[in-house]
Amino acid sequence: MDLSERQTRIVALFRQHGEMSVDALADHFGVATQTIRRDVNTLCDVNVLRRYHGGARLLTPGPNQPYEVRRVRNLEGKLRIGHAAAERIPDGATVLLGIGTTPEQVAVALVPRKRLCVITNNLRAALVLASNPEHRVIVPGGELRSPNPEILGDEANRLFRAYRADVGVYSVGGIDDDGTLLDYDRHEAASREALRDASRYRILVADTYKFSRKPSVRGGQLDEQDLVITDAPLPEPLREHLQTPSATLASPEILIV
């Protein structure tokens, strides 16, 4: 499911305060407590908040959810993101494609393209793209990170760095309010950075859940991308950050689909 703009802003408030009462949230947004209670219930149902009497608190991020669970969560949004990313990739391009369920949907949308060369450590994406015999699909050696259909580590990173790709497409575990990109372990972050550094044009694909989950491993900044494709408005603190002179680089293009 998609979060509404108000629900996304509620999550941002909980990032600042940790816990809040329903009454305080209703006063902040100028809406009825029943409306806020429905929003809080929604955020509890998707494991962002936990209820207590009269309010809620932010759940401490734990390990990432299993691939098959993430694969079907917000599938409609990921499909839109996948098609939007594919529209930016021309026939004949060399593409580096990262791990995750949203990049898998980019691969699905790329199948009808012609003569792509795709280098990926995302085995689901590789198998999808191989259904079109015009595409050349290259995968790294190394150990499968079971149960995830991914190969991470030095061999995969060296493979990415052996290319100078036209386009790199990748996702992230979470995005903090100051634009810091976050992942669940250092191998994920290192993979994304190797892929990004080897790409001329860099596309970050991130569905709405990336703005509510805050894993602990740092790996770059949002304003180091050329294009960010998402399915919901950015949280207000993040929008404000991108508009301030403290942002390290020019703000990326933000495409909401």
N, C-alpha and C positions, 0 to 999 in steps of 0.2 A: 504494500500500500504506500501511497505518497503522503508525506507530511504537508499540512497546510503551512502558509507563511507564518501564521501566528504560532503554530506548534513548533516550527523551527526557531522562532524567537524565544519561545518558552525554554527550549533546550539551551539556548545561549545564556539565558538568565540563570539556569541551574548550573551551568559551567562556572559562573561567577560566584554563586552563593552556596552551592552544594545542596541546600534544601530550602523550600519555601512553602508557605501556607497557601491554600486555595484563595483565601480572602485577599492576601497580598497580591497574588497574581491577578485576581479580578480587578482590584484597584489599579494596578499597573496598566492593564489593557483597556480599562473602562467598559468591561462586559460583565454579564451576570455570572455569579458563582457556578450556576448550572452549566454554562458554556465552558468555563475553565475546567470544571470537573470532567466534562466529556473529553477535553483535550488531554488532561492528565491521565485519564483512563486509557486513551489511545496510546500514549507514550509508555505507559506501564505494560500494555499488551505487547509492545514490540521491544520490551526489555531495555528501555532507555531510563525510565524512572521506576521507583518502588514506592507504593503508597504507604502512608501512615495516617493516623486519625487527624483530619484537618489539613493534610498537605502531602508532600512527597519529597523524596530525596533522590539524587542522582545515583545511578548504579555505578559502582567501580568497574571499569572495563576489565574483562577477563580475556581468556583465549578467544581467537576468532572462531566463529561458528563453522560447522562442517561445510564443505564445498557444496554438497547437494542441497543443503538448507539455503545457503546464500544464492544458489543458482536460480531458484524459483521465487525468491523474495524480490518484490518490486520488478517482476519480469517485464511488465509493460514499459516501465521507465527505461530499463536497460535496452529494450528493443529500440526505443526512440533514439537513445544515445548512440547505439550501434549504427543505425542508419545515418544519423547526422555525421558521425565520424567517417563512415565509408564515402559519403559525398565529397569529402575533402581529399580523397586519395585517388589519383588518376590511374588509368590503365598503364601498365608497364612500370609502375613504381616499385622501388625496393622499400620494404616495410619491416620495421622491428616491432614485434607485438608482445606485450607483457602478459603476466599471469593474472588470473582473476576471472570472475564471472561476467563482468561488463566487457572486458576485451574479448571474451568468447563470443559475445553478441556482435561485436565489431567484425569478427571473423565470419560469422554467419552472413552479415550484410555484404561482405567483400566477395563472397563466392561468385556472383555473376560478373565481376570484373575480369579483365583480360590480362594475361601474361604478368601477373604479379610475382615478385620474388619476396617471400615472407620468411623472416628468421624469427623463430619463437621458441620459448621454453614452456609454452602453454600447450600441453598435448591435446586437449580438447579442441583448441583452435586449430592446431595442425591437422587433425583428422578431418575437421569440417572443411578446411581450405583444400585439402587433397582431393575432395570430391570433384573439383574442377581440374581436369588434367592439364589445362593451360598454365596453371600456377606452379611455380617452383617453391617447395616448402622445405626449409632447413631447420633441424632441431639439434640441440647440443647433446653431447654425451654426459654421463654423470648418473647420479642416483635419483630415482623417482621419489618425490616427497609424499609417499602414501599417507593418508588416503586422497590427498590432493593430486590432480593430474598435472603436476608441475615438476620441473627440474631446476633447482637452484644451486648456486655455488660457483666456484672459480671457473670451472669449465664453461658454464653458460655465460658468465660475464665476459670471459675472453672471446667467446664467439660473437657476442654483441659488439665488442670493441674492434673486431676484425673488419667491420663494415663501416661505411659512411652512408647511412640510409637516407632516402628522401624524406621519410616520415617515420616517427616513432609514436606508438600508441600504447598507453599503459594506464593502470589505475593505482590505487593507494588504499591503505587500511583506514585512514581517517585524515581529516583536515582540521587543524586547530584554528581558533579565532584570529590568531595573528598570521595565518597563512602557512604555518609550518606543516609540512607533509609528514604523516606518521604511519608506521607499520607495526606489525606484531612481532617481528624479529629482524635482526640485522641483515639476514640473507635476503629478505624481501626488499629492504631498503637499498642494499647494494645492487641488486638486480635492476631495480628501477633507475638508479643513478647511472649504471653502465649503459643501459638502453637509451636514456635521455641524452647522455653525452655523445653518443654515436649517431644522433639523428639531426638532420638539418632543420626539420620542422617538428615540433613536439606537441602532441595532443594528450592531455590528461582527461580521462573519462571517469566521472565520479557521480554516482547516483546520490539521492538525497540522504541516505543513511550515512554517507561518509562524513557529513557535517555533525552528526550526533554521536559518533563513536570516536574515542580518543585513545588509541593504543600508545605505547610508550617510546617507540624507537623513532628518532628523528631521521629525516632523509630529504632535505631540500625545502624549497619554498614555493608557494603557489605562483608567485610572480616570476619564476624562472621558466614557465611554460609559455608557448606561443598561443595555445588555444585550450580553454577549459570547457568541456561539454558536460552539462548536468541537466537534471529534469525538474529542478525546483529553484526558487530564488536563493541566492546566497544569504546566510545569516547576517543580520545587521552589523555585528562587530567585524565580520570579515569584509563586508562591503566598505565599511569605514576605514579599515586598515589599507585596503587597496587604493583608497583615495588620498592617503596621507603621504607627505614627502618622505616619511621614514621607510616606505616600501623600497626595497633595494634596486628594483628594476622597473621599467615601464610595465604597467598593468597588462596582463594577458587579455586577449579577446575572450569574453565570457558568452557562451551560447547556451541558452536555456531552451530545452525542447519539450 
